[in-house]
């Protein structure tokens, strides 16, 4: 079973996405621009703890 990274919206805080973790992942947190259904817009989604 592979580990997953949970992404949450930077604006409203909802946890919308999960992506598989990579073995060569650096120490900084992942941040992607994704669509948030709650905000109804494309916002920055950051990795949660």
Phi and psi restraints in degrees (range 20) as a CNS / XPLOR table:
assign (resid 1 and name C) (resid 2 and name N)
       (resid 2 and name CA) (resid 2 and name C) 1.0 -91.8 20.0 2
assign (resid 2 and name N) (resid 2 and name CA)
       (resid 2 and name C) (resid 3 and name N) 1.0 154.4 20.0 2
assign (resid 2 and name C) (resid 3 and name N)
       (resid 3 and name CA) (resid 3 and name C) 1.0 -77.4 20.0 2
assign (resid 3 and name N) (resid 3 and name CA)
       (resid 3 and name C) (resid 4 and name N) 1.0 153.4 20.0 2
assign (resid 3 and name C) (resid 4 and name N)
       (resid 4 and name CA) (resid 4 and name C) 1.0 -120.7 20.0 2
assign (resid 4 and name N) (resid 4 and name CA)
       (resid 4 and name C) (resid 5 and name N) 1.0 147.6 20.0 2
assign (resid 4 and name C) (resid 5 and name N)
       (resid 5 and name CA) (resid 5 and name C) 1.0 -105.6 20.0 2
assign (resid 5 and name N) (resid 5 and name CA)
       (resid 5 and name C) (resid 6 and name N) 1.0 126.2 20.0 2
assign (resid 5 and name C) (resid 6 and name N)
       (resid 6 and name CA) (resid 6 and name C) 1.0 -93.2 20.0 2
assign (resid 6 and name N) (resid 6 and name CA)
       (resid 6 and name C) (resid 7 and name N) 1.0 131.1 20.0 2
assign (resid 6 and name C) (resid 7 and name N)
       (resid 7 and name CA) (resid 7 and name C) 1.0 -108.8 20.0 2
assign (resid 7 and name N) (resid 7 and name CA)
       (resid 7 and name C) (resid 8 and name N) 1.0 135.3 20.0 2
assign (resid 7 and name C) (resid 8 and name N)
       (resid 8 and name CA) (resid 8 and name C) 1.0 -123.4 20.0 2
assign (resid 8 and name N) (resid 8 and name CA)
       (resid 8 and name C) (resid 9 and name N) 1.0 148.7 20.0 2
assign (resid 8 and name C) (resid 9 and name N)
       (resid 9 and name CA) (resid 9 and name C) 1.0 -66.5 20.0 2
assign (resid 9 and name N) (resid 9 and name CA)
       (resid 9 and name C) (resid 10 and name N) 1.0 136.2 20.0 2
assign (resid 9 and name C) (resid 10 and name N)
       (resid 10 and name CA) (resid 10 and name C) 1.0 -73.7 20.0 2
assign (resid 10 and name N) (resid 10 and name CA)
       (resid 10 and name C) (resid 11 and name N) 1.0 -27.9 20.0 2
assign (resid 10 and name C) (resid 11 and name N)
       (resid 11 and name CA) (resid 11 and name C) 1.0 -81.1 20.0 2
assign (resid 11 and name N) (resid 11 and name CA)
       (resid 11 and name C) (resid 12 and name N) 1.0 -55.2 20.0 2
assign (resid 11 and name C) (resid 12 and name N)
       (resid 12 and name CA) (resid 12 and name C) 1.0 -104.3 20.0 2
assign (resid 12 and name N) (resid 12 and name CA)
       (resid 12 and name C) (resid 13 and name N) 1.0 -17.3 20.0 2
assign (resid 12 and name C) (resid 13 and name N)
       (resid 13 and name CA) (resid 13 and name C) 1.0 88.8 20.0 2
assign (resid 13 and name N) (resid 13 and name CA)
       (resid 13 and name C) (resid 14 and name N) 1.0 3.0 20.0 2
assign (resid 13 and name C) (resid 14 and name N)
       (resid 14 and name CA) (resid 14 and name C) 1.0 -71.5 20.0 2
assign (resid 14 and name N) (resid 14 and name CA)
       (resid 14 and name C) (resid 15 and name N) 1.0 143.4 20.0 2
assign (resid 14 and name C) (resid 15 and name N)
       (resid 15 and name CA) (resid 15 and name C) 1.0 -93.3 20.0 2
assign (resid 15 and name N) (resid 15 and name CA)
       (resid 15 and name C) (resid 16 and name N) 1.0 101.8 20.0 2
assign (resid 15 and name C) (resid 16 and name N)
       (resid 16 and name CA) (resid 16 and name C) 1.0 -101.8 20.0 2
assign (resid 16 and name N) (resid 16 and name CA)
       (resid 16 and name C) (resid 17 and name N) 1.0 -34.4 20.0 2
assign (resid 16 and name C) (resid 17 and name N)
       (resid 17 and name CA) (resid 17 and name C) 1.0 -126.5 20.0 2
assign (resid 17 and name N) (resid 17 and name CA)
       (resid 17 and name C) (resid 18 and name N) 1.0 153.3 20.0 2
assign (resid 17 and name C) (resid 18 and name N)
       (resid 18 and name CA) (resid 18 and name C) 1.0 -135.4 20.0 2
assign (resid 18 and name N) (resid 18 and name CA)
       (resid 18 and name C) (resid 19 and name N) 1.0 135.1 20.0 2
assign (resid 18 and name C) (resid 19 and name N)
       (resid 19 and name CA) (resid 19 and name C) 1.0 -126.7 20.0 2
assign (resid 19 and name N) (resid 19 and name CA)
       (resid 19 and name C) (resid 20 and name N) 1.0 149.7 20.0 2
assign (resid 19 and name C) (resid 20 and name N)
       (resid 20 and name CA) (resid 20 and name C) 1.0 -69.2 20.0 2
assign (resid 20 and name N) (resid 20 and name CA)
       (resid 20 and name C) (resid 21 and name N) 1.0 141.4 20.0 2
assign (resid 20 and name C) (resid 21 and name N)
       (resid 21 and name CA) (resid 21 and name C) 1.0 -78.7 20.0 2
assign (resid 21 and name N) (resid 21 and name CA)
       (resid 21 and name C) (resid 22 and name N) 1.0 146.2 20.0 2
assign (resid 21 and name C) (resid 22 and name N)
       (resid 22 and name CA) (resid 22 and name C) 1.0 -103.4 20.0 2
assign (resid 22 and name N) (resid 22 and name CA)
       (resid 22 and name C) (resid 23 and name N) 1.0 148.3 20.0 2
assign (resid 22 and name C) (resid 23 and name N)
       (resid 23 and name CA) (resid 23 and name C) 1.0 -69.9 20.0 2
assign (resid 23 and name N) (resid 23 and name CA)
       (resid 23 and name C) (resid 24 and name N) 1.0 -28.2 20.0 2
assign (resid 23 and name C) (resid 24 and name N)
       (resid 24 and name CA) (resid 24 and name C) 1.0 -97.0 20.0 2
assign (resid 24 and name N) (resid 24 and name CA)
       (resid 24 and name C) (resid 25 and name N) 1.0 27.9 20.0 2
assign (resid 24 and name C) (resid 25 and name N)
       (resid 25 and name CA) (resid 25 and name C) 1.0 -70.0 20.0 2
assign (resid 25 and name N) (resid 25 and name CA)
       (resid 25 and name C) (resid 26 and name N) 1.0 132.2 20.0 2
assign (resid 25 and name C) (resid 26 and name N)
       (resid 26 and name CA) (resid 26 and name C) 1.0 -76.2 20.0 2
assign (resid 26 and name N) (resid 26 and name CA)
       (resid 26 and name C) (resid 27 and name N) 1.0 178.4 20.0 2
assign (resid 26 and name C) (resid 27 and name N)
       (resid 27 and name CA) (resid 27 and name C) 1.0 -78.9 20.0 2
assign (resid 27 and name N) (resid 27 and name CA)
       (resid 27 and name C) (resid 28 and name N) 1.0 -17.7 20.0 2
assign (resid 27 and name C) (resid 28 and name N)
       (resid 28 and name CA) (resid 28 and name C) 1.0 -78.4 20.0 2
assign (resid 28 and name N) (resid 28 and name CA)
       (resid 28 and name C) (resid 29 and name N) 1.0 153.9 20.0 2
assign (resid 28 and name C) (resid 29 and name N)
       (resid 29 and name CA) (resid 29 and name C) 1.0 -77.0 20.0 2
assign (resid 29 and name N) (resid 29 and name CA)
       (resid 29 and name C) (resid 30 and name N) 1.0 145.9 20.0 2
assign (resid 29 and name C) (resid 30 and name N)
       (resid 30 and name CA) (resid 30 and name C) 1.0 -76.9 20.0 2
assign (resid 30 and name N) (resid 30 and name CA)
       (resid 30 and name C) (resid 31 and name N) 1.0 137.1 20.0 2
assign (resid 30 and name C) (resid 31 and name N)
       (resid 31 and name CA) (resid 31 and name C) 1.0 -140.1 20.0 2
assign (resid 31 and name N) (resid 31 and name CA)
       (resid 31 and name C) (resid 32 and name N) 1.0 128.1 20.0 2
assign (resid 31 and name C) (resid 32 and name N)
       (resid 32 and name CA) (resid 32 and name C) 1.0 -131.1 20.0 2
assign (resid 32 and name N) (resid 32 and name CA)
       (resid 32 and name C) (resid 33 and name N) 1.0 153.3 20.0 2
assign (resid 32 and name C) (resid 33 and name N)
       (resid 33 and name CA) (resid 33 and name C) 1.0 -93.5 20.0 2
assign (resid 33 and name N) (resid 33 and name CA)
       (resid 33 and name C) (resid 34 and name N) 1.0 112.5 20.0 2
assign (resid 33 and name C) (resid 34 and name N)
       (resid 34 and name CA) (resid 34 and name C) 1.0 -130.0 20.0 2
assign (resid 34 and name N) (resid 34 and name CA)
       (resid 34 and name C) (resid 35 and name N) 1.0 167.1 20.0 2
assign (resid 34 and name C) (resid 35 and name N)
       (resid 35 and name CA) (resid 35 and name C) 1.0 -83.8 20.0 2
assign (resid 35 and name N) (resid 35 and name CA)
       (resid 35 and name C) (resid 36 and name N) 1.0 130.3 20.0 2
assign (resid 35 and name C) (resid 36 and name N)
       (resid 36 and name CA) (resid 36 and name C) 1.0 -106.3 20.0 2
assign (resid 36 and name N) (resid 36 and name CA)
       (resid 36 and name C) (resid 37 and name N) 1.0 120.8 20.0 2
assign (resid 36 and name C) (resid 37 and name N)
       (resid 37 and name CA) (resid 37 and name C) 1.0 -71.3 20.0 2
assign (resid 37 and name N) (resid 37 and name CA)
       (resid 37 and name C) (resid 38 and name N) 1.0 -25.9 20.0 2
assign (resid 37 and name C) (resid 38 and name N)
       (resid 38 and name CA) (resid 38 and name C) 1.0 -75.0 20.0 2
assign (resid 38 and name N) (resid 38 and name CA)
       (resid 38 and name C) (resid 39 and name N) 1.0 -42.7 20.0 2
assign (resid 38 and name C) (resid 39 and name N)
       (resid 39 and name CA) (resid 39 and name C) 1.0 -81.2 20.0 2
assign (resid 39 and name N) (resid 39 and name CA)
       (resid 39 and name C) (resid 40 and name N) 1.0 -19.3 20.0 2
assign (resid 39 and name C) (resid 40 and name N)
       (resid 40 and name CA) (resid 40 and name C) 1.0 59.6 20.0 2
assign (resid 40 and name N) (resid 40 and name CA)
       (resid 40 and name C) (resid 41 and name N) 1.0 41.1 20.0 2
assign (resid 40 and name C) (resid 41 and name N)
       (resid 41 and name CA) (resid 41 and name C) 1.0 -157.9 20.0 2
assign (resid 41 and name N) (resid 41 and name CA)
       (resid 41 and name C) (resid 42 and name N) 1.0 164.9 20.0 2
assign (resid 41 and name C) (resid 42 and name N)
       (resid 42 and name CA) (resid 42 and name C) 1.0 -82.5 20.0 2
assign (resid 42 and name N) (resid 42 and name CA)
       (resid 42 and name C) (resid 43 and name N) 1.0 120.1 20.0 2
assign (resid 42 and name C) (resid 43 and name N)
       (resid 43 and name CA) (resid 43 and name C) 1.0 -131.5 20.0 2
assign (resid 43 and name N) (resid 43 and name CA)
       (resid 43 and name C) (resid 44 and name N) 1.0 168.2 20.0 2
assign (resid 43 and name C) (resid 44 and name N)
       (resid 44 and name CA) (resid 44 and name C) 1.0 -75.3 20.0 2
assign (resid 44 and name N) (resid 44 and name CA)
       (resid 44 and name C) (resid 45 and name N) 1.0 129.9 20.0 2
assign (resid 44 and name C) (resid 45 and name N)
       (resid 45 and name CA) (resid 45 and name C) 1.0 -114.1 20.0 2
assign (resid 45 and name N) (resid 45 and name CA)
       (resid 45 and name C) (resid 46 and name N) 1.0 127.0 20.0 2
assign (resid 45 and name C) (resid 46 and name N)
       (resid 46 and name CA) (resid 46 and name C) 1.0 -112.8 20.0 2
assign (resid 46 and name N) (resid 46 and name CA)
       (resid 46 and name C) (resid 47 and name N) 1.0 155.5 20.0 2
assign (resid 46 and name C) (resid 47 and name N)
       (resid 47 and name CA) (resid 47 and name C) 1.0 -67.5 20.0 2
assign (resid 47 and name N) (resid 47 and name CA)
       (resid 47 and name C) (resid 48 and name N) 1.0 135.0 20.0 2
assign (resid 47 and name C) (resid 48 and name N)
       (resid 48 and name CA) (resid 48 and name C) 1.0 -90.4 20.0 2
assign (resid 48 and name N) (resid 48 and name CA)
       (resid 48 and name C) (resid 49 and name N) 1.0 169.1 20.0 2
